[in-house]
């Protein structure tokens, strides 16, 4: 059997998700907690925060 790779599905960031990301970052929530709340990966959350110039608590 051929080893099939799962197709990568990319979702655009909505204004609501960005607002929630900013709010949680301001409250110093960890990147893990923010990612879970947004149903995003930790890496995707960190990259988006970086592109917005937001510092995240990585502990």
PyMOL commands that set and color helices and strands:
alter all, ss='L'
color gray80, all
select helices_A, chain A and resi 15-26+31-38+42-52
alter helices_A, ss='H'
color red, helices_A
deselect
rebuild
show_as cartoon
